[in-house]
């Protein structure tokens, strides 16, 4: 059987079209902070992007429809690079990033855009990609749009490999995963009080950044992995500074996990697992112990498989499936999203400018706060995005408290 091509969306990809809606676009962002060097020009960025678009079909894929009606996948013969690659002046980079992330990507154009952000003394590049086109791991392919490299073959595993399919899992394995998911859901029901996502569509962003070496050293001092340490540090910060001023016994976390342990796919291999963190425990070691238990349970019981969009599902009308996905998210009702991701790109410069920091931002899909970590080389960043109508000023506040928690560790 021929493996699915990069333009042949599967059930997991379609999930992010089902969750997309007015006020809550399902796209992720990647912010590249550029170091010293001659300022990039828009013409130079467009020329580089045009060259790379010609080499990868992935960069020419768009979607028409996908809300009330089934989507049509559109592969453009020619891409209007001027429409996809633009420049904006900024005074406050976080305000500019938030404003861009608030806006849906236009259909049926290729489902990404690139913005050169320029101020009097600094420049950034913001890449925005619809989640149906690619998850965060496979999203490393989009570094090929700009990378300073004569050999782009390292990007092929994310840009030309088969689009991921869950397939038809073993029935006993699937039943066990679903039973574990239901237990996690029940364990996290009591004592919750996190503000819910509004339909206002506004966003606020903030960034926490630290030396990866320092984080590893701190994690070792607490006998934890970096993943456990960061999840626990976030739990501690949320307990110290609850957004309503009142702590919650439980904070239900939407934790993305990959169903592709080889990390060699195009499209989406991301699935949802539930992780319950205590919302009234400031002690970091107690949070680490809880995070370790939760992460171990998720791995051992295949929790990500519980809600995975398998290939052998019933043939359901698009509009009905959209309602099922919405009902599933409403029932799951996560409070926050936490994702800690390894970095897969070796890109270190763009058109001669060094990249000093990469920060990922996830979409808000049923939750009002997202923290997305990217462990990449010497720096680790946490991209925080929040709904300011639900959590006014909280993105910056969380970063402040996180700095204190991690600094004290």
Steps between C-alpha positions, in 0.01 A plus 500: 500500500632845410574722799286818519655803334561828678177646357285204607368611837400232749264489801751659738559789261127550457459533877662843486256613233215386724636702794565813292238772534435874527701647785710186542711427191688170522842611390831497683776758489880488509687819587864531390703769676788614279842596631748761385556564132380708209121547508308252288301649214155382406615439144778269618265301726247466218769386256620228740142384570416488128803282432405252773127492418591366158679206660232371738135422426421541871544876467235517226216323686189691602144422600164616371207460740521256787250653738142432399603292201774247437829665401661508161877472513650746251857473369597829336693501173631847578526665841456874541814547708428871555171406669659231717816684603443849638668753729369696798660767716464447874544681828397208723585163347259311727210722398586452133532123535169477685322710236628274221406181685147632546443507125386192303704385204321574171359212295571334263853639496784283629429471869793699641640853509827663590538849648824695530466712814729803502569773756771764518750259659376140463333253268293185537337255263159360591389184322134402532382156381153346520506195725320288240802540274759402759555437868790645695740214433434480127495880504880485495452467123411868484850596606590407143318813384787712629791283611855594410602165355605358167369157601133488604477119514474503881156660462365223278389284796255778593409628154489200265454192721152342509226699670440334835211257553401345833374190320278248680642437850473172684156489667632399843765772493241759397255389768770524768597849384138615509446356847811681625382824340161474673673444834720805442193703412319391817806563718517860380134596537489631855612842617555672169456870431711606204358782280366361173585609147278782372387562143659848489790374289762723663845369598792604720849347482811486714827304491711330765853409394780324683827323440432133423812408698372687806161331473659157476716579801198614701299194393782267608519676836136403551551148356269578210509496124479836325146410386391420857675809633336742256150356543544517877638856488192608305276325754680676783468839329129448435455415869695804619319741269151368417327730251191551713694543825353174629678168461332198343548148628541366148625651175414284200780514244472425130836332434588426136678171438626358173379167363811479282794399723736515201423871442503446124176628353326772308167630627368428849596221737399700806239364740341625821570368849362630827738588781370616838712746694427624853409867492575577864849354539785750469770254612704407192605153618138407571404619154786298348381184674149554366621586149721188493208275596269660246751485215580137580131410496449676166790310345428157647126505433520654149265781605558687177335219310169544686371789287716440193327529163546148365468391138228245570243740645140504376409695188339811649385814320747788531263733690408220741864417560571865571229491767646182648844660525351811662305289750811296580702814570219646712479184707877477541504871599874547554607803699843561349733356236859405578726361230872437540665424167848404386646706219565328168643772281870574473436839341715760667477793257273661242653698212814547704325612821546266799187373675539575870168357617211289369163517677192292422139607561214251488137579410241534775269204437248484783735644764591858590874454564774317313865451592713344227859412575769454237829343607741595225876500539630744757165672565163380620199725453144488628253681278198613701176600330182594684148625442513847662122516531521197731848563644587872477874557528562141603748397229758752624419422865555127448839560336601719795407234756655221292825691504486513879416130537770382263753752632453372854543141380 
